[in-house]
Amino acid sequence: MKKIILLFLGFAILPGCEKSNEMLSISNFVVKTRYYDNEIFNELNQEIYGKWQYIYFTNPGHNIDIKPFYEYLEIVKFGIFGLIGDNKIRAIGKVILSKQDNIETIIQLVPDAEYSNYDIMTKKVQFKGNDTLLLSDTYVGGLTVLYYVRAN
């Protein structure tokens, strides 16, 4: 009888010990109108919203492998970005549109003051299908491209 009770208690407690696989989302921590009252992206760029997993970067001028301090880039309406690493928020900030037309879109990711360890990034936005985001810029040594795949 004791074994049956212990077995029953073990099964009853087990679901409470389950590890959550739910990913952290910055949209749970910010107000949608934090920086802008309305939509900032045109119809061509609406795909930018969502969570993007960092895969790798390329830079033909350098043979280094940079591992950023974040695993995910999340962009939410209206013009808010977040960097998530180890299931913690690494940075939150404002997306500024430097250019947006039918030819190209250039954004700046400007972190809030409390995330001063993160630099402002100015990047050209490119989509490859519905599941790949490329953020590129030109520095000395060639074109640097950060590759992301859709995580949600």
Buried (B, 14 or more C-beta within 10 A) or exposed (E): EEEEEEEEEEEEEEEEEEEEEEBBBBBEEBEEEBBBEEEBBEEEBEBBBBBBBBEEBEBEEBEEEEEEEBBBBBBBBBBBBBBBBEEEBBBBBBBBBEEBEEEEBBBBBBBBEEBEEBEEBBBBBEBEEEEBBBBBBEEEEEEBBBBBEBBE
